[in-house]
């Protein structure tokens, strides 16, 4: 048995939520010597470049979470054309949605309906469309930005497990992104419907959005929130953030012409161009 498979298998019996909440309490600790020690150890371990941050002094952050979700200096991530990467990270998989299924990793696919929390009717919008998954490693910038301009129509919290979402786990845990706790954000765009899914993971203490603040943890039931008053976000605008790292899954009703220099596991930067849409579709 490979080390990666062993790492994936030992996660099944672990109390994911209990461990994640305990880490969350520690990440919100305001005891100066402790939070400073945690931040400095993290910077050293993951070689974080604090020169990119608006606040480069590690001791200036009130908590580890404040450091982890730090803002970048203006211009640190130039904005490209067309469809943008929603985050810093690895573009783990991308392409066409075939037979209502997205590729998680080699040998593992999952359905759009499962990703959306069992919503078969909404999933039909994305048949024949495109998708992309971006994995955020611990060293990455952890705010999530809009890949396209869009108007938020519905937000759905889907409860689930909290498996790690690194490559070792995605390669060996089937249906991972549709098993983990997640926040499903539905948008109308000039290119048709778009869904941006913020996937929770091991020791992710919470997910926040700019329109509703902290979302997880919630109860163990699927919760749907519709927005009668339009919430419009421009392309490249911040939409949310992870308190500790995870994955963003995007799906589009239209077909994306992805840039030819992209390949699975390519390192991408937030606001980097991933491609474009050849034809606009009605929303």
Secondary structure per residue as TSV (DSSP state, phi and psi in degrees):
chain	resnum	aa	ss	phi	psi
A	1	X	-	360.0	132.9
A	2	X	-	-72.2	158.4
A	3	X	H	-62.2	-38.9
A	4	X	H	-63.1	-43.5
A	5	X	H	-66.2	-40.0
A	6	X	H	-61.3	-42.6
A	7	X	H	-60.0	-40.9
A	8	X	H	-67.1	-44.0
A	9	X	H	-67.0	-37.3
A	10	X	T	-70.6	-11.1
A	11	X	T	-77.4	-22.0
A	12	X	T	-57.6	-47.9
A	13	X	T	-82.6	-8.3
A	14	X	S	-68.7	137.9
A	15	X	-	-74.4	84.3
A	16	X	H	-51.7	-50.6
A	17	X	H	-69.7	-41.0
A	18	X	H	-60.9	-47.1
A	19	X	H	-61.3	-43.2
A	20	X	H	-65.7	-40.1
A	21	X	H	-68.3	-37.4
A	22	X	H	-62.5	-43.8
A	23	X	H	-63.7	-36.7
A	24	X	H	-60.9	-41.9
A	25	X	H	-61.8	-42.3
A	26	X	H	-64.9	-39.7
A	27	X	H	-67.9	-18.5
A	28	X	T	-99.1	4.5
A	29	X	-	-61.7	135.1
A	30	X	-	-109.4	10.7
A	31	X	-	-72.2	115.7
A	32	X	H	-54.8	-49.6
A	33	X	H	-65.8	-34.9
A	34	X	H	-74.2	-48.5
A	35	X	H	-66.8	-34.6
A	36	X	H	-66.4	-40.4
A	37	X	H	-63.9	-41.6
A	38	X	H	-63.2	-45.1
A	39	X	H	-64.5	-45.9
A	40	X	H	-64.8	-39.5
A	41	X	H	-64.4	-39.7
A	42	X	H	-66.2	-45.0
A	43	X	H	-58.5	-43.3
A	44	X	H	-68.0	-44.9
A	45	X	H	-65.9	-38.1
A	46	X	H	-110.0	8.2
A	47	X	T	52.5	51.6
A	48	X	-	-74.1	130.0
A	49	X	-	-89.0	97.9
A	50	X	G	-74.8	-8.6
A	51	X	G	-67.1	-19.9
A	52	X	G	-79.8	-18.6
A	53	X	B	-80.8	148.5
A	54	X	S	-59.3	-40.6
A	55	X	S	-112.0	101.4
A	56	X	-	-80.6	-12.2
A	57	X	-	-82.7	113.6
A	58	X	G	-60.6	-28.8
A	59	X	G	-80.6	-8.4
A	60	X	G	-79.6	-13.1
A	61	X	-	-83.9	136.3
A	62	X	S	-69.5	-31.8
A	63	X	S	-143.1	167.8
A	64	X	H	-61.8	-39.0
A	65	X	H	-63.1	-37.7
A	66	X	H	-61.7	-41.2
A	67	X	H	-64.7	-45.8
A	68	X	H	-63.6	-33.8
A	69	X	T	-101.1	27.8
A	70	X	-	-57.9	148.3
A	71	X	-	-81.3	151.7
A	72	X	B	-96.8	156.1
A	73	X	-	-62.7	146.4
A	74	X	T	-55.4	132.9
A	75	X	T	87.5	-4.2
A	76	X	S	-65.0	-27.5
A	77	X	S	-128.9	92.5
A	78	X	-	-57.7	143.0
A	79	X	-	-90.8	128.7
A	80	X	-	-89.0	-165.5
A	81	X	S	-100.2	160.2
A	82	X	S	67.4	-139.4
A	83	X	E	-75.7	129.5
A	84	X	E	-105.4	151.1
A	85	X	-	-67.4	134.0
A	86	X	S	-78.6	-10.3
A	87	X	S	-160.5	161.8
A	88	X	S	-69.4	142.0
A	89	X	E	156.6	-161.8
A	90	X	E	-103.2	129.4
A	91	X	E	-77.8	86.5
A	92	X	E	-66.7	-42.3
A	93	X	E	-150.6	155.0
A	94	X	E	-164.3	163.4
A	95	X	E	145.5	-155.2
A	96	X	E	-85.9	146.7
A	97	X	-	-84.4	110.2
A	98	X	B	-107.7	125.2
A	99	X	T	53.4	41.6
A	100	X	T	66.2	22.7
A	101	X	E	-130.0	144.5
A	102	X	E	-112.3	151.9
A	103	X	E	-88.8	124.9
A	104	X	E	-88.9	-51.1
A	105	X	E	-161.7	171.6
A	106	X	T	-52.9	121.4
A	107	X	T	88.1	-5.0
A	108	X	E	-128.6	119.4
A	109	X	E	-122.8	158.5
A	110	X	E	-140.9	155.4
A	111	X	E	-87.7	152.3
A	112	X	H	-61.6	-41.5
A	113	X	H	-60.1	-43.4
A	114	X	H	-64.0	-41.5
A	115	X	H	-58.9	-38.7
A	116	X	T	-84.8	7.3
A	117	X	T	87.6	25.3
A	118	X	S	91.1	12.9
A	119	X	-	-85.1	87.6
A	120	X	H	-65.2	-40.2
A	121	X	H	-62.7	-47.6
A	122	X	H	-67.0	-35.7
A	123	X	H	-60.4	-29.8
A	124	X	G	-61.9	-26.6
A	125	X	G	-61.3	-26.4
A	126	X	G	-99.4	0.9
A	127	X	T	-63.2	128.3
A	128	X	T	80.9	1.7
A	129	X	-	-87.8	-151.5
A	130	X	E	-132.4	162.8
A	131	X	E	-146.6	164.1
A	132	X	E	-156.3	141.0
A	133	X	E	-117.5	130.7
A	134	X	E	-121.6	119.4
A	135	X	E	-95.1	125.8
A	136	X	-	-96.2	117.9
A	137	X	-	-82.5	165.7
A	138	X	T	-55.9	-30.0
A	139	X	T	-81.7	-9.2
A	140	X	S	-79.1	161.0
A	141	X	-	-64.7	132.6
A	142	X	-	-113.2	25.9
A	143	X	E	-98.4	146.4
A	144	X	E	-109.5	133.5
A	145	X	E	-119.2	161.5
A	146	X	-	-71.5	126.2
A	147	X	S	-73.3	-26.6
A	148	X	S	-142.4	159.3
A	149	X	-	-66.8	139.3
A	150	X	E	-160.9	160.6
A	151	X	E	-109.5	121.3
A	152	X	E	-69.7	127.0
A	153	X	E	-110.6	-31.1
A	154	X	E	-158.0	146.5
A	155	X	E	-126.1	131.0
A	156	X	E	-126.3	122.1
A	157	X	E	-92.0	125.9
A	158	X	E	-117.9	117.1
A	159	X	-	-71.9	160.4
A	160	X	-	176.9	-169.7
A	161	X	B	-75.6	-179.8
A	162	X	-	-135.2	56.9
A	163	X	-	-62.5	151.2
A	164	X	-	-58.1	151.3
A	165	X	-	-115.2	19.6
A	166	X	S	-73.6	173.8
A	167	X	H	-63.5	-32.4
A	168	X	H	-61.7	-37.5
A	169	X	H	-82.4	-42.2
A	170	X	H	-63.5	-26.7
A	171	X	T	-75.1	-19.8
A	172	X	T	-127.5	-10.5
A	173	X	S	-108.5	107.7
A	174	X	T	-62.2	146.9
A	175	X	T	59.2	30.0
A	176	X	G	-57.1	-51.3
A	177	X	G	-67.5	-22.6
A	178	X	G	-94.1	1.0
A	179	X	T	-103.4	-31.8
A	180	X	B	-76.8	155.2
A	181	X	-	-55.7	140.9
A	182	X	E	-158.5	160.7
A	183	X	E	-118.9	118.9
A	184	X	E	-102.3	119.4
A	185	X	E	-115.2	115.8
A	186	X	E	-97.4	130.9
A	187	X	E	-128.6	148.2
A	188	X	E	-97.1	132.6
A	189	X	E	-130.9	171.9
A	190	X	T	-68.2	-11.8
A	191	X	T	-106.7	15.4
A	192	X	E	102.5	-174.6
A	193	X	E	-61.1	145.0
A	194	X	E	-138.6	138.3
A	195	X	E	-122.7	133.8
A	196	X	E	-118.3	118.9
A	197	X	E	-110.9	120.8
A	198	X	E	-94.8	111.0
A	199	X	E	-95.4	125.5
A	200	X	-	-72.7	166.7
A	201	X	-	-156.7	174.7
A	202	X	T	-52.6	129.2
A	203	X	T	62.9	14.2
A	204	X	-	-77.3	111.1
A	205	X	-	-75.9	-27.6
A	206	X	E	-171.5	162.3
A	207	X	E	-121.2	136.5
A	208	X	E	-118.9	152.0
A	209	X	E	-123.9	158.5
A	210	X	T	-73.8	-18.8
A	211	X	T	-97.7	-17.4
A	212	X	T	-136.9	4.0
A	213	X	E	70.4	-148.2
A	214	X	E	-70.9	132.6
A	215	X	-	-106.4	-46.5
A	216	X	-	-109.0	152.0
A	217	X	S	-81.2	148.1
A	218	X	-	-121.8	-165.0
A	219	X	-	-72.1	176.5
A	220	X	S	-84.5	20.1
A	221	X	S	-116.5	149.6
A	222	X	-	-63.3	131.5
A	223	X	E	-125.9	127.3
A	224	X	E	-112.8	132.8
A	225	X	E	-127.5	117.4
A	226	X	E	-98.0	152.7
A	227	X	E	-117.5	104.4
A	228	X	E	-74.8	-34.0
A	229	X	E	-89.3	118.7
A	230	X	E	-58.8	137.1
A	231	X	E	-116.2	106.2
A	232	X	E	-106.0	133.5
A	233	X	E	-124.4	134.2
A	234	X	-	-77.3	158.5
A	235	X	T	-58.6	128.9
A	236	X	T	89.4	-9.1
A	237	X	-	-73.6	149.9
A	238	X	E	-66.1	136.7
A	239	X	E	-117.3	-22.8
A	240	X	E	-177.1	-173.5
A	241	X	E	-157.8	154.3
A	242	X	E	-101.6	132.8
A	243	X	E	-91.5	88.7
A	244	X	S	87.1	152.8
A	245	X	-	-77.7	165.2
A	246	X	-	-167.0	-144.7
A	247	X	E	-137.0	146.0
A	248	X	E	-112.8	126.8
A	249	X	E	-111.8	127.4
A	250	X	E	-116.7	142.2
A	251	X	E	-134.9	142.8
A	252	X	E	-129.4	140.3
A	253	X	S	-68.4	-31.7
A	254	X	S	-87.0	163.4
A	255	X	-	-90.3	130.0
A	256	X	E	-92.6	134.5
A	257	X	E	-87.9	92.0
A	258	X	E	-69.8	145.4
A	259	X	-	-57.1	139.6
A	260	X	T	-69.5	-18.3
A	261	X	T	-88.1	2.9
A	262	X	-	-87.7	147.7
A	263	X	-	-148.5	157.7
A	264	X	T	-53.9	136.4
A	265	X	T	74.1	16.7
A	266	X	E	-68.1	136.9
A	267	X	E	-75.2	127.7
A	268	X	E	-126.3	159.2
A	269	X	-	-112.9	148.4
A	270	X	T	-57.2	138.2
A	271	X	T	75.0	2.2
A	272	X	-	-69.7	141.1
A	273	X	E	-68.8	130.5
A	274	X	E	-104.4	-14.1
A	275	X	E	152.8	-155.4
A	276	X	E	-157.4	176.8
A	277	X	E	-109.9	125.4
A	278	X	S	-70.6	-27.0
A	279	X	S	-137.4	134.6
A	280	X	-	-77.9	144.7
A	281	X	-	-119.5	151.0
A	282	X	-	-67.7	143.8
A	283	X	-	-81.0	360.0
